[in-house]
Amino acid sequence: MSFGSDEVNFLVYRYLQESGFVHSAYTFGIESHISQSNINGALVPPAALLSIVQKGLQYTEAEISIGEDGSERVIESLSLIDAVMPDVVESRKQAAAKSHQIKNEPSNTVNGEEGPNALSMSCDDHTNHTEPMEIDGSLEIASSKATVLRGHESEVFICAWNPTNDLLASGSGDSTARIWNMNDNSANQLVLRHCIQKGGTEVPSNKDVTSLDWNCDGSRLATGSYDGFARIWGTDGRLVSTLGQHKGPIFALKWNKKGNYILSAGVDKTTIIWDASSGHCTQQFGFHSAPALDVDWQSNTSFASCSTDMCIHVCKLGLDKPIKTFQGHTNEVNAIKWDPQGNLLASCSDDMSLKIWSLKQENCVHDLQAHNKEIYTIKWSPTGPGTNNPNAPLILASASFDSTVRLWDVERGVCIHTLTKHQEPVYSVAFSPDGKYLASGSFDKCVHIWSIQTGALVHSYRGSGGIFEVCYNYTGDKVGASASDGSVVVLDLKK
């Protein structure tokens, strides 16, 4: 048996990525020179580090439970920390041997049943494991209503429906995006390979596709990659243009409503507005002092950006200074979103808080503190003034690593529902187009669908991998979900 530090570093890097520690993964990747290794990441299955650690743990348990005479002894499950401590392992071996001796003494058996001494060593195999939450069978989405799309060779971080038809785009760690045609349920896929020029030839970038977004009429798909390039594609899978100006990975990108500009955020601390028709950089903004993590358009020419520097800047095309800078978070700001009218800006952070900002004041309008771990993402409901559902109240949803989703009445600054069925970090939430339902996706492999009005769980689906992203199609009768095992799932919600 032999392995090198390159292999260990690669598995740690992938573990950080799969666990949602995108920025830690990037820093670790740079310091350990991951890009210079010869490992083909597309061939390494998801959760590889956990799998090999689990096997090591099982081997250690086997060492304890199997005696020198080959007999097997019942032992309590071993924790990972216990397994790496020689003293603990040795004492557990001795205890197991001793209990085996006691169990085999005739005086301790009564009518063939084990006596008190042996009973004291019995244990529940599930003591240290979290059982999947029981879901009412009537809520489960039938397998006949779930289409599993396979093709990606690595985890699928993102997915997004075309706004005008049932084309589903997905982006993966296998350096491809894919467009799945669900209009006729044929699930035909187009593979969008992200290549770079090397020695005069095009070769796969071997970098993750980190972000994707459709333009408003659904004719173009933009993707952002860890290779530092943004790309624009046609619905036929043809590469229309490559946008190169960032120095390092792109973490987010968005089309404006008009469809003439694309906005991107990168590890190089900058945000860029691109001319979509020419592919040229229109303006680069260098106001952050650390990697820019997310961006969101307020209008066709103004936007907000957030960063690991804990700041939020509101910027406008043509101006060389921010219109406004919001400060108040005490840790990196993970995501920002303008409400449907562009009046209020919501932000969420690793400081476990959710803040609402207005250009009319310096300090936040609301500082919402209820989650007890990092908040990964937020979404506004498509409701209230200026939307297709003007009479419904405006709601904000927040998803956290504390395994909960919270729904907020922003006008009053209060939490109206806490959704608690998930058992692992929640990475994504999405509102249905009518604003009546919310889909949530978690690393517990579950997609849950909730009633906004009551907070009740109405549908549930358990997939084969941790869920990174969920999204509703434009008609609201399908939910797409992308997962850590390379699968993409489409759930048909029609009765």
C-alpha positions in Angstrom: 0.0 0.0 0.0 1.3 3.4 -0.9 -0.1 6.9 -1.3 1.3 10.4 -1.6 0.4 13.8 -0.2 -1.0 14.8 -3.6 -3.7 12.1 -3.3 -4.5 13.0 0.3 -4.7 16.7 -0.5 -7.0 16.1 -3.5 -9.4 14.1 -1.4 -9.4 16.8 1.3 -10.0 19.4 -1.4 -12.9 17.5 -2.8 -14.4 17.0 0.7 -14.3 20.7 1.3 -16.0 21.4 -2.0 -18.7 18.8 -1.4 -19.3 20.1 2.1 -20.0 23.6 0.8 -16.8 25.1 2.0 -16.1 26.6 -1.4 -13.8 29.4 -0.3 -11.8 27.1 2.0 -11.5 24.6 -0.8 -10.2 27.3 -3.2 -7.5 28.5 -0.7 -6.5 24.9 0.2 -6.3 24.1 -3.6 -4.0 27.0 -4.2 -1.7 26.2 -1.2 -1.5 22.5 -2.0 -1.1 23.0 -5.8 -4.1 20.8 -6.7 -4.1 22.2 -10.3 -0.6 20.8 -10.8 -1.5 17.2 -9.8 -2.1 14.5 -12.4 -5.3 13.2 -10.7 -8.3 13.1 -13.0 -11.1 14.5 -10.7 -13.8 13.2 -13.0 -12.9 9.6 -12.1 -12.9 10.2 -8.4 -16.5 9.4 -7.0 -18.3 11.8 -4.7 -17.6 11.4 -0.9 -14.4 9.6 -1.6 -12.7 10.8 1.5 -15.6 9.9 3.8 -15.8 6.5 2.1 -12.2 5.6 2.8 -12.4 7.0 6.3 -15.5 4.9 6.9 -13.6 1.8 5.7 -10.7 2.6 8.0 -13.2 2.9 10.9 -14.8 -0.4 10.0 -11.4 -2.1 9.9 -10.5 -0.7 13.4 -13.9 -2.0 14.7 -13.1 -5.4 13.1 -9.7 -5.4 14.9 -11.5 -4.9 18.2 -14.5 -7.3 17.6 -12.6 -10.3 16.2 -10.6 -12.2 18.8 -7.3 -14.0 18.4 -9.3 -17.3 18.1 -11.3 -15.9 15.2 -14.5 -15.5 17.2 -16.6 -12.4 16.7 -17.6 -10.3 19.7 -20.4 -7.7 19.9 -19.0 -4.2 20.5 -20.4 -0.7 20.7 -19.9 1.5 17.6 -16.6 3.3 17.6 -16.5 7.1 17.0 -14.0 8.4 14.5 -12.0 10.2 17.2 -11.9 7.1 19.4 -10.6 5.1 16.4 -7.5 7.3 16.0 -6.6 7.1 19.7 -4.4 4.0 20.4 -5.2 3.9 24.1 -8.9 3.9 23.5 -8.7 1.2 20.9 -6.5 -1.0 23.2 -8.9 -0.6 26.1 -11.9 -1.4 23.9 -10.0 -4.6 22.8 -9.5 -5.6 26.3 -13.1 -4.9 27.4 -14.4 -6.8 24.4 -12.2 -9.8 25.2 -13.2 -9.7 28.8 -17.0 -9.5 28.0 -16.5 -12.4 25.6 -15.0 -14.5 28.3 -17.9 -13.7 30.7 -20.5 -14.4 28.0 -19.1 -17.8 27.5 -19.2 -18.9 31.2 -22.0 -21.5 31.7 -23.1 -19.9 34.9 -24.3 -16.9 33.1 -26.8 -18.6 30.8 -30.3 -19.5 31.8 -32.3 -21.8 29.6 -30.0 -20.9 26.7 -30.5 -17.1 27.3 -27.7 -14.7 28.2 -27.5 -13.7 31.8 -27.1 -10.3 33.4 -23.3 -9.9 32.8 -23.8 -10.5 29.1 -26.8 -8.3 28.9 -24.7 -5.4 30.1 -22.7 -5.5 27.0 -25.6 -5.5 24.5 -26.0 -2.4 22.5 -28.2 -0.8 19.8 -26.3 -0.7 16.5 -27.8 2.7 15.8 -26.7 4.5 18.9 -24.3 6.8 17.1 -26.2 7.2 13.8 -29.0 9.6 12.9 -32.0 7.8 11.5 -33.7 9.3 8.4 -36.6 11.4 9.5 -39.9 9.6 9.1 -42.0 11.2 6.4 -45.7 10.5 6.0 -46.1 8.0 3.2 -48.8 10.1 1.6 -46.3 13.0 1.2 -43.7 10.9 -0.6 -43.3 11.7 -4.3 -43.7 8.4 -6.1 -40.7 7.1 -8.1 -42.8 7.2 -11.2 -43.0 11.0 -10.8 -39.2 11.3 -10.5 -36.9 11.3 -13.5 -33.3 10.7 -12.6 -30.9 12.2 -15.2 -27.5 10.7 -15.4 -24.5 11.8 -17.4 -22.4 14.0 -15.2 -19.2 12.4 -13.9 -18.9 14.4 -10.7 -21.0 16.3 -8.3 -23.6 18.7 -9.8 -23.4 22.0 -7.9 -26.1 24.0 -9.8 -29.2 23.7 -11.9 -31.6 26.2 -13.5 -34.7 26.0 -15.7 -35.0 28.0 -18.9 -37.6 30.8 -18.2 -39.7 30.0 -21.3 -39.7 26.2 -21.7 -38.7 23.0 -20.0 -34.9 23.0 -20.7 -33.0 22.3 -17.5 -29.3 23.4 -17.3 -26.9 21.8 -14.8 -23.3 22.6 -13.9 -20.8 20.1 -12.4 -17.3 19.4 -11.1 -16.7 17.4 -14.3 -16.0 20.7 -16.1 -19.2 20.5 -18.1 -22.6 22.1 -18.1 -25.5 20.1 -19.6 -28.9 21.1 -21.1 -31.6 18.5 -20.5 -34.7 18.6 -22.7 -37.7 17.9 -20.5 -40.2 19.5 -22.9 -41.2 16.0 -24.2 -39.7 14.1 -21.3 -37.1 12.6 -23.6 -34.4 13.9 -21.3 -32.0 14.3 -24.3 -28.9 16.0 -23.1 -26.5 18.5 -24.7 -23.0 18.5 -23.2 -21.3 21.9 -22.9 -17.6 21.2 -22.5 -15.6 23.9 -20.8 -12.2 23.9 -22.6 -9.1 26.0 -22.4 -6.3 26.7 -24.9 -3.1 24.7 -24.1 -0.3 24.5 -26.6 -2.5 25.7 -29.4 -5.2 23.0 -28.8 -8.4 22.9 -26.8 -8.3 20.7 -23.8 -10.8 20.2 -20.9 -10.3 22.7 -18.2 -10.8 20.1 -15.5 -12.4 22.9 -13.4 -15.8 23.1 -11.7 -18.7 24.9 -13.4 -19.7 27.1 -10.4 -22.6 29.2 -11.7 -25.1 29.4 -14.5 -28.0 31.7 -15.5 -30.4 31.9 -18.4 -31.2 35.3 -20.0 -34.8 36.5 -19.8 -36.1 35.1 -23.1 -34.3 31.8 -22.6 -32.2 32.1 -25.8 -28.8 32.2 -24.1 -27.2 30.4 -21.1 -24.2 32.0 -19.3 -21.8 29.8 -17.2 -19.0 30.7 -14.8 -16.2 28.4 -14.0 -13.2 27.8 -11.7 -11.0 28.2 -14.7 -11.7 32.0 -14.6 -13.8 32.3 -17.7 -17.5 33.1 -18.2 -19.1 31.6 -21.3 -22.3 32.2 -23.3 -24.0 29.3 -25.0 -27.0 28.8 -27.3 -29.8 26.5 -26.5 -28.4 24.2 -29.1 -25.2 23.7 -27.0 -23.1 25.9 -29.3 -20.4 28.2 -27.6 -21.3 31.7 -28.5 -18.5 33.6 -26.7 -15.9 33.3 -24.0 -15.4 36.1 -21.5 -11.9 36.4 -20.1 -10.9 39.1 -17.7 -11.1 37.6 -14.2 -7.9 36.3 -12.6 -9.1 33.1 -11.0 -12.4 31.4 -10.2 -15.8 33.0 -10.9 -18.2 32.4 -8.0 -21.4 34.0 -9.4 -22.9 35.4 -12.5 -26.2 36.9 -13.5 -27.9 38.4 -16.6 -29.8 41.7 -16.2 -33.5 41.8 -17.1 -32.9 43.5 -20.4 -30.4 40.7 -21.5 -27.7 43.1 -22.7 -25.3 42.7 -19.8 -23.9 39.9 -17.7 -22.5 40.5 -14.2 -19.9 38.3 -12.6 -18.0 38.0 -9.2 -14.6 36.5 -8.7 -12.0 35.4 -6.3 -9.8 38.2 -7.7 -11.9 40.6 -5.5 -13.6 42.2 -8.5 -17.0 42.3 -10.2 -17.4 42.8 -13.9 -20.2 44.0 -16.2 -19.9 42.3 -19.6 -21.4 43.3 -22.9 -23.4 40.2 -23.8 -23.4 40.8 -27.6 -19.6 41.5 -27.9 -18.3 39.5 -25.0 -16.2 42.4 -23.9 -15.6 43.7 -20.4 -17.7 47.0 -20.1 -16.5 47.9 -16.6 -14.6 46.2 -13.9 -15.2 47.2 -10.2 -12.4 46.7 -7.7 -14.0 47.9 -4.5 -13.8 44.7 -2.4 -10.6 43.8 -0.4 -11.3 40.1 -0.6 -13.0 37.5 -2.9 -16.4 38.6 -4.2 -18.9 35.9 -3.5 -22.3 37.0 -4.9 -23.9 39.7 -7.1 -27.4 40.7 -7.9 -28.9 43.3 -10.3 -31.0 46.0 -8.8 -31.9 47.5 -12.2 -30.4 47.0 -15.7 -27.4 49.1 -14.9 -27.0 49.0 -11.0 -26.2 46.0 -8.8 -25.0 44.9 -5.4 -22.0 42.7 -4.5 -20.9 40.9 -1.4 -17.6 39.5 -0.2 -15.6 37.6 2.4 -14.5 41.2 3.4 -17.9 41.4 5.2 -18.9 44.4 3.1 -21.7 45.0 0.6 -21.3 47.5 -2.2 -24.1 48.9 -4.4 -22.6 50.0 -7.8 -23.7 51.6 -11.0 -22.4 51.3 -14.6 -20.3 54.3 -15.5 -19.6 55.4 -11.9 -16.1 54.8 -10.4 -17.3 54.6 -6.8 -20.0 52.7 -5.0 -23.4 54.4 -4.7 -23.6 52.9 -1.2 -21.6 50.6 1.1 -23.4 48.6 3.8 -21.4 47.4 6.8 -22.6 45.4 9.8 -21.9 41.7 9.1 -19.1 40.3 11.3 -18.2 37.4 9.0 -18.2 36.7 5.3 -21.4 37.6 3.4 -22.5 34.5 1.4 -25.4 35.8 -0.6 -27.4 39.0 -1.5 -30.8 39.4 -3.2 -32.9 42.5 -4.1 -36.6 42.2 -3.5 -38.8 42.1 -6.7 -39.1 45.9 -6.8 -35.4 46.6 -6.1 -36.1 48.5 -2.9 -34.8 46.2 -0.2 -31.6 44.2 -0.3 -31.4 41.0 1.8 -28.0 39.6 2.8 -27.0 36.5 4.7 -23.7 35.6 6.4 -21.5 33.1 8.2 -22.2 35.3 11.3 -25.6 33.5 11.4 -27.6 36.7 10.7 -29.9 37.9 8.0 -30.0 41.6 7.3 -32.3 43.8 5.3 -30.9 47.1 3.8 -32.3 50.1 2.1 -30.6 52.8 0.1 -32.5 55.3 2.2 -30.5 54.6 5.3 -27.0 53.7 6.5 -27.8 51.0 9.0 -29.8 47.8 8.3 -33.6 48.1 8.4 -33.8 44.7 10.1 -31.2 42.5 11.7 -32.8 39.0 11.8 -31.1 36.6 14.2 -32.6 33.2 14.7 -30.5 30.6 12.9 -27.7 29.1 15.0 -25.3 28.2 12.2 -24.1 29.8 9.0 -26.8 31.0 6.6 -25.9 29.8 3.1 -28.6 31.3 0.8 -31.7 33.4 0.7 -34.6 33.9 -1.7 -37.5 36.4 -2.0 -40.9 35.2 -2.9 -42.3 36.3 -6.4 -45.1 38.1 -4.6 -46.3 41.6 -3.6 -46.3 44.9 -5.6 -44.6 44.7 -9.1 -45.0 40.9 -9.4 -47.5 38.5 -11.0 -48.9 37.9 -7.6 -49.5 41.5 -6.3 -52.0 40.6 -3.6 -49.9 38.0 -1.8 -47.5 39.2 1.0 -43.8 39.5 0.3 -41.8 36.7 2.1 -38.1 36.0 2.5 -36.7 32.5 2.9 -33.4 31.7 4.5 -31.5 28.3 4.4 -28.9 27.4 6.9 -26.3 24.9 8.0 -28.4 24.4 11.1 -30.7 22.2 9.0 -33.6 24.6 9.0 -35.3 26.9 6.6 -37.0 30.1 8.0 -39.7 32.1 6.4 -39.8 35.8 7.3 -42.4 38.6 7.1 -39.9 41.3 6.2 -42.3 44.2 6.7 -42.7 43.3 10.4 -39.2 41.8 10.7 -40.5 38.5 12.2 -40.1 34.8 11.5 -43.5 33.3 10.5 -42.4 29.7 10.0 -39.5 27.5 10.9 -39.2 24.4 8.6 -37.4 21.7 10.5 -37.7 18.3 8.7 -34.2 18.4 7.2 -31.3 16.7 9.1 -28.3 18.2 7.3 -27.2 21.6 6.0 -29.8 23.2 3.7 -28.0 24.5 0.6 -30.9 25.7 -1.6 -34.5 27.0 -1.5 -36.8 28.0 -4.4 -40.3 29.5 -4.5 -42.9 28.3 -6.9 -43.9 30.9 -9.6 -47.2 31.6 -7.8 -45.4 32.1 -4.4 -47.6 29.4 -2.7 -44.9 26.8 -2.2 -41.2 26.5 -1.3 -38.8 23.7 -2.4 -35.8 23.1 -0.2 -32.7 20.9 -0.8 -30.3 19.5 1.8 -27.3 17.3 2.1 -29.6 14.8 3.8 -30.5 13.8 0.2 -34.0 15.1 0.6 -36.1 17.6 -1.4 -39.0 18.9 0.6 -41.9 21.0 -0.7 -43.7 23.3 1.8 -46.9 25.3 2.0 -46.0 29.0 2.5 -49.3 29.7 4.1 -49.2 27.0 6.8 -45.5 26.0 6.9 -46.6 22.4 6.4 -44.7 19.8 4.5 -46.7 18.8 1.4 -44.3 16.7 -0.7 -41.0 14.9 -0.1 -38.4 13.1 -2.2 -35.3 11.3 -1.1 -32.6 11.0 -3.7 -29.3 9.2 -3.9 -27.0 12.2 -3.2 -26.8 15.4 -1.1 -28.8 18.1 -2.7 -26.9 21.3 -3.8 -29.6 23.1 -5.7 -33.4 23.1 -6.2 -35.4 25.1 -8.8 -38.9 25.4 -10.1 -39.7 25.5 -13.8 -41.6 28.5 -15.3 -45.1 26.8 -15.0 -44.5 25.5 -11.4 -45.3 21.9 -12.1 -41.7 20.6 -12.1 -38.8 20.9 -9.6 -35.2 20.2 -10.6 -32.6 19.2 -8.1 -28.8 18.6 -8.5 -26.9 16.3 -6.3 -23.4 15.3 -5.0 -23.5 11.9 -6.6 -23.6 13.4 -10.1 -27.4 12.9 -10.6 -29.9 15.5 -11.6 -33.6 14.8 -10.6 -36.8 16.2 -12.1 -39.9 15.9 -9.9 -43.2 16.0 -11.7 -45.7 17.8 -9.3 -48.8 17.5 -11.5 -51.6 15.6 -9.9 
